[in-house]
Protein backbone atom coordinates (compact mmCIF):
# COMPACT_ATOMS: atom_id res chain seq x y z
CA UNK A 1 0.00 0.00 0.00
CA UNK A 2 2.87 2.40 0.64
CA UNK A 3 3.96 2.29 -3.00
CA UNK A 4 0.50 3.21 -4.29
CA UNK A 5 0.69 6.97 -3.44
CA UNK A 6 4.20 7.12 -4.86
CA UNK A 7 3.01 5.46 -8.07
CA UNK A 8 0.17 7.97 -8.39
CA UNK A 9 2.62 10.84 -7.87
CA UNK A 10 4.98 9.44 -10.51
CA UNK A 11 2.16 9.10 -13.05
CA UNK A 12 1.00 12.65 -12.28
CA UNK A 13 4.50 13.98 -12.94
CA UNK A 14 4.73 12.12 -16.23
CA UNK A 15 1.30 13.32 -17.33
CA UNK A 16 2.02 16.96 -16.46
CA UNK A 17 3.41 18.94 -19.40
CA UNK A 18 6.81 20.49 -18.83
CA UNK A 19 6.72 24.21 -18.27
CA UNK A 20 8.91 26.60 -20.20
CA UNK A 21 11.91 27.89 -18.34
CA UNK A 22 11.04 31.57 -18.50
CA UNK A 23 7.92 32.61 -16.64
CA UNK A 24 5.72 35.54 -17.59
CA UNK A 25 7.38 38.72 -16.31
CA UNK A 26 10.94 37.40 -16.61
CA UNK A 27 13.53 39.40 -18.51
CA UNK A 28 14.13 37.66 -21.85
CA UNK A 29 17.82 36.99 -22.57
CA UNK A 30 19.03 39.13 -25.45
CA UNK A 31 21.09 37.62 -28.23
CA UNK A 32 22.55 38.21 -31.67
CA UNK A 33 22.79 35.36 -34.13
CA UNK A 34 22.56 34.58 -37.81
CA UNK A 35 19.54 33.30 -39.63
CA UNK A 36 17.74 33.68 -42.92
CA UNK A 37 14.77 35.33 -44.60
CA UNK A 38 13.69 34.12 -48.04
CA UNK A 39 16.92 32.15 -48.38
CA UNK A 40 19.17 35.15 -47.65
CA UNK A 41 21.46 35.17 -44.61
CA UNK A 42 20.57 37.92 -42.12
CA UNK A 43 21.67 38.99 -38.68
CA UNK A 44 19.05 38.59 -35.97
CA UNK A 45 19.41 40.78 -32.89
CA UNK A 46 16.62 40.53 -30.31
CA UNK A 47 17.35 43.93 -28.72
CA UNK A 48 17.13 45.64 -32.13
CA UNK A 49 13.85 43.90 -32.94
CA UNK A 50 12.34 44.88 -29.58
CA UNK A 51 12.93 48.56 -30.45
CA UNK A 52 10.28 48.09 -33.17
CA UNK A 53 7.71 46.48 -30.84
CA UNK A 54 6.89 43.09 -29.34
CA UNK A 55 8.56 39.95 -30.64
CA UNK A 56 7.11 36.48 -31.02
CA UNK A 57 10.07 34.19 -30.50
CA UNK A 58 9.06 30.68 -31.36
CA UNK A 59 11.41 27.75 -30.91
CA UNK A 60 10.88 24.65 -33.03
CA UNK A 61 12.69 21.29 -32.86
CA UNK A 62 14.09 20.93 -36.39
CA UNK A 63 13.55 22.29 -39.88
CA UNK A 64 11.94 20.04 -42.47
CA UNK A 65 10.01 17.90 -40.01
CA UNK A 66 6.24 17.54 -40.18
CA UNK A 67 5.18 19.64 -37.19
CA UNK A 68 7.81 22.30 -37.84
CA UNK A 69 6.83 22.60 -41.49
CA UNK A 70 3.16 23.02 -40.53
CA UNK A 71 3.98 25.56 -37.82
CA UNK A 72 6.20 27.63 -40.15
CA UNK A 73 3.46 27.65 -42.78
CA UNK A 74 0.86 28.75 -40.22
CA UNK A 75 3.09 31.57 -38.94
CA UNK A 76 3.80 32.65 -42.55
CA UNK A 77 0.08 32.87 -43.29
CA UNK A 78 -0.51 34.92 -40.12
CA UNK A 79 2.33 37.42 -40.63
CA UNK A 80 -0.04 40.21 -41.84
CA UNK A 81 -2.02 39.80 -38.58
CA UNK A 82 1.14 39.94 -36.47
CA UNK A 83 2.34 43.02 -38.39
CA UNK A 84 -1.03 44.72 -37.92
CA UNK A 85 -0.65 44.12 -34.16
CA UNK A 86 2.88 45.60 -34.30
CA UNK A 87 4.83 42.39 -33.67
CA UNK A 88 7.82 40.75 -35.31
CA UNK A 89 7.96 36.95 -35.61
CA UNK A 90 11.28 35.11 -35.32
CA UNK A 91 11.58 31.34 -35.57
CA UNK A 92 14.45 29.71 -33.68
CA UNK A 93 16.00 26.25 -33.85
CA UNK A 94 19.36 24.59 -33.31
CA UNK A 95 19.65 24.02 -37.07
CA UNK A 96 22.62 25.49 -38.92
CA UNK A 97 22.26 28.58 -41.10
CA UNK A 98 22.45 26.76 -44.49
CA UNK A 99 19.54 24.53 -43.41
CA UNK A 100 17.60 27.60 -42.24
CA UNK A 101 18.27 29.35 -45.56
CA UNK A 102 16.42 26.57 -47.38
CA UNK A 103 13.73 26.33 -44.70
CA UNK A 104 13.07 30.09 -44.77
CA UNK A 105 12.47 30.03 -48.51
CA UNK A 106 10.60 26.73 -48.76
CA UNK A 107 8.50 26.50 -45.58
CA UNK A 108 8.33 30.08 -44.24
CA UNK A 109 7.51 31.59 -47.64
CA UNK A 110 10.17 34.25 -47.00
CA UNK A 111 7.79 36.02 -44.60
CA UNK A 112 9.88 36.06 -41.40
CA UNK A 113 13.35 35.32 -40.08
CA UNK A 114 14.36 31.91 -38.80
CA UNK A 115 17.55 31.95 -36.77
CA UNK A 116 20.09 29.55 -35.39
CA UNK A 117 19.87 29.14 -31.62
CA UNK A 118 23.26 28.34 -30.18
CA UNK A 119 23.85 26.62 -26.84
CA UNK A 120 23.68 29.87 -24.83
CA UNK A 121 20.31 30.86 -26.32
CA UNK A 122 18.93 27.35 -25.84
CA UNK A 123 20.08 27.36 -22.21
CA UNK A 124 18.90 30.92 -21.58
CA UNK A 125 15.39 30.13 -22.77
CA UNK A 126 15.46 26.62 -21.25
CA UNK A 127 14.34 24.95 -24.47
CA UNK A 128 16.83 22.08 -24.79
CA UNK A 129 15.25 18.88 -26.08
CA UNK A 130 17.06 15.55 -25.87
CA UNK A 131 17.56 14.59 -29.50
CA UNK A 132 19.64 11.45 -29.14
CA UNK A 133 22.89 13.30 -29.72
CA UNK A 134 21.43 15.92 -32.06
CA UNK A 135 20.83 19.45 -30.77
CA UNK A 136 17.10 20.17 -30.78
CA UNK A 137 14.82 22.67 -29.11
CA UNK A 138 11.43 22.22 -27.51
CA UNK A 139 8.45 23.75 -29.28
CA UNK A 140 8.04 26.81 -27.08
CA UNK A 141 6.62 30.17 -28.11
CA UNK A 142 7.32 33.37 -26.23
CA UNK A 143 5.73 36.77 -26.69
CA UNK A 144 8.28 39.33 -25.53
CA UNK A 145 7.02 42.84 -24.86
CA UNK A 146 8.96 45.90 -26.04
CA UNK A 147 10.43 46.28 -22.54
CA UNK A 148 12.14 42.90 -22.96
CA UNK A 149 9.91 41.06 -20.50
CA UNK A 150 8.12 37.80 -21.28
CA UNK A 151 4.42 38.56 -21.71
CA UNK A 152 3.22 35.09 -22.72
CA UNK A 153 4.57 31.53 -22.93
CA UNK A 154 3.13 28.51 -24.73
CA UNK A 155 5.13 25.31 -24.27
CA UNK A 156 3.57 22.42 -26.20
CA UNK A 157 5.13 20.00 -28.67
CA UNK A 158 1.87 20.05 -30.66
CA UNK A 159 2.21 22.98 -33.09
CA UNK A 160 -1.55 23.48 -33.49
CA UNK A 161 -2.15 26.36 -31.05
CA UNK A 162 1.14 28.30 -31.14
CA UNK A 163 0.08 30.79 -33.82
CA UNK A 164 -3.42 31.46 -32.50
CA UNK A 165 -2.32 31.81 -28.87
CA UNK A 166 0.70 34.03 -29.57
CA UNK A 167 -1.37 36.24 -31.88
CA UNK A 168 -4.03 36.62 -29.17
CA UNK A 169 -1.29 37.54 -26.65
CA UNK A 170 0.20 40.12 -29.03
CA UNK A 171 -3.23 41.63 -29.66
CA UNK A 172 -3.79 41.85 -25.91
CA UNK A 173 -0.45 43.72 -25.57
CA UNK A 174 -1.38 45.97 -28.48
CA UNK A 175 -4.63 46.98 -26.79
CA UNK A 176 -3.16 47.41 -23.30
Secondary structure, DSSP 8 states (H G I E B T S, - for coil): -HHHHHHHHHHHHHHS----SS-TT-B----EEEEEETTEEEEEEHHHHHTTS-EEEEE-S-TTSHHHHHHHHHHHHHHHHHHHTT-EEEEEES--HHHHHHHHHHTSTTSSEEEE--HHHHHHTT-EEEETTEEEE--EEEEE-TTSBEEEEEE-S-GGGHHHHHHHHHHHHHT-
